[in-house]
Amino acid sequence: MAPLLLLLLSLLPAAAATYLCCVRRHTGSAAAVLHRRGPRQAGPPGPPRDTWAPRLCGARLRLFVHMANTAFGQICLLPFLMRMNNFSLMRSLDIHEDPTFIPEVAASVTEDKSEAESPSDVMKQLTDARSDSARNGFSFKGIKDYLECYRSGKLTPSQVAKNIIAMLEDCDKSTPPLRAIVQWDQEQIMLMAEASTTRYRNKCTLSCLDGIPVCLKEEFKVVPYHHRVGTVYLGTQPETEDATVAKKLREAGAIIIGVSNMHELGTGTTGCNPNRYHKIPRNPYNPNHFTGGSSSGSAAAVAAGLCPVAIGTDGGGSVRIPASFCGVVGLKGTFGRISCHGSLPLSYSTVSVGPICTSVADAAIVYSILAEPDLLYPYGLKQPRATLSGMCAPDLKGLKLGVDWTVFKACDAEVLSVCEKAVKHLQSLGATVVEVSLPEMEEARVAHVICILSEMRDFLQPDFNKHFHDMNLETRASLALASQFTALDYIKANRQRTRSMRFLQEIFSTVNCILTPAVPCTAPRIYESDLLTGSSDMSFTVRSMRFMQLGNFTGIPGLVVPIGYSTAGLPISLQVMAKWWDEAVLLRTGLKLEQFRDQTKKPSIYYDILA
């Protein structure tokens, strides 16, 4: 009897394995519960939930990346992380709306062109008016400061270019290096500067950006630099064609001082990029802290004074997060408003182009020059004319600002305190604050992650196969996680996009803008191990995107404006979002919002190019 029992016990694991693998249905279950979401039935309100994942670096990160890309990692480890972080949420929802794969929205506002101010008239007001930076204390040097120097003859663009070249050389030698601009060419800078100097001498300038130093994120093609996109394996040859935004900046007379650092392939929000061509850019307010990403070098360059204007891309807060962490202004336009042609199409449905600037006025000037349809870019071809009408209004009377206080308060206490005071400041200028409900924010969070990671995984599949070992460890981990998402996940996520866009249309029928903190926390610290292997901190990445994802997922524009500092001296910002194509109301609100901060602290790394 005993031998028979032992035989049965020895066969039991094999029988169980046979049943689970070859008999039991694996493709679904009649007992599975799907939560039905009716077309007019909003899901639960409230902020997205926090995620769980340990911060990894060094040997632990190497081990995790290795395991995540093995059969064990794909079958056991990553599905566990998916469940822990609610990334499988879409599989439990029954959504009947048709999917929206591209968040393009037809213009709903018909503009009275007889009364609307032309953008050139508004730009003249912005550049002629004395800036708030004329107050006592430190102030960033913006476009109007450069124009005053050029027009008065105090400095020429050529002299400014020589100053910039000297500063760029100093940046590379400093300890630690700033690493904001990763490619620059002295001859190219001087050629553009000398051409601008000649135009000023002959009084035939091209635009408000003539002679203004700018940099572009390495994600854009810029002649003659390498289009590396934060990697070591792309852009092996110098670029021979400009991206549309680079071309438009050249046509406006701007001086392109180089291309800026970025998080490798735009896969993170810290700016941590330890590879040999890039290294980690430093936050000018505290070099021991990250800049934010993925447009990390762009924000660092503006905050450090190297240029008053930088251009970035934003698929999950990648313009607004670094602008917030570095204490400058960041604008993400409506999806399709500014052409993405000539940038690497990492995620075609979530990414928008936008400027990072020293002030809201500067962001408005750059936006008005770059925002128009581009036949080389398939989205935004039917966009309404970009306007700055009403931007210079003396107050905010008549504007309704929506706040979902439950969502708004999902941030650090220090951030919340400053942001609440900023909202009261806007009220004091005549705006009405209206309490609104932002439904299904958790669903939108998960759906955005599915969309951006699935699209990046699809585009980068050849690179992931061929250049796996050339990628940073964090990138390999992110793309391994992206492999977990299915076609069902992607279609469900885009069904959710339809719902989220409809909810916003209803909200914007009652308010002009939605207010949130920009990021729930201040810039995180850089650890020594990050410099060697990089780091992976999924909890921070998801948390930093908390207030950003809605804009990327649905295509609405967003603006972040610095409003104060933490007790540690790190910047804090507020975000303003508006309905599709209504950047003008964002800029009008932002212009008044930046008056709230009574003092601008000087970054610990700052170069005064005009001194």
Secondary structure as UniProt FT lines:
FT   HELIX           2..18
FT   HELIX           19..23
FT   TURN            30..31
FT   STRAND          35..37
FT   TURN            39..40
FT   STRAND          56..57
FT   HELIX           58..68
FT   HELIX           71..72
FT   HELIX           73..77
FT   HELIX           78..84
FT   TURN            85..88
FT   HELIX           89..92
FT   STRAND          93..95
FT   TURN            113..115
FT   HELIX           119..128
FT   HELIX           132..134
FT   HELIX           143..152
FT   HELIX           157..173
FT   STRAND          181..183
FT   HELIX           186..201
FT   TURN            202..203
FT   TURN            208..211
FT   STRAND          213..217
FT   TURN            218..219
FT   TURN            223..224
FT   TURN            229..230
FT   HELIX           244..251
FT   TURN            252..253
FT   STRAND          255..260
FT   HELIX           264..266
FT   TURN            276..278
FT   TURN            284..285
FT   TURN            287..288
FT   HELIX           296..303
FT   TURN            304..305
FT   STRAND          309..314
FT   TURN            318..319
FT   HELIX           320..325
FT   TURN            326..327
FT   STRAND          329..332
FT   TURN            335..336
FT   TURN            341..342
FT   TURN            348..350
FT   STRAND          352..357
FT   HELIX           360..370
FT   TURN            375..376
FT   TURN            381..382
FT   TURN            389..392
FT   TURN            397..398
FT   STRAND          400..403
FT   HELIX           405..408
FT   HELIX           413..428
FT   TURN            429..430
FT   STRAND          432..435
FT   TURN            439..440
FT   HELIX           441..459
FT   HELIX           461..466
FT   HELIX           468..470
FT   HELIX           473..482
FT   TURN            483..484
FT   HELIX           487..507
FT   TURN            508..510
FT   STRAND          513..517
FT   HELIX           528..533
FT   STRAND          535..536
FT   HELIX           538..544
FT   TURN            545..548
FT   HELIX           549..554
FT   STRAND          558..565
FT   TURN            567..568
FT   STRAND          571..578
FT   TURN            580..581
FT   HELIX           583..593
FT   TURN            594..595
FT   TURN            609..610
//
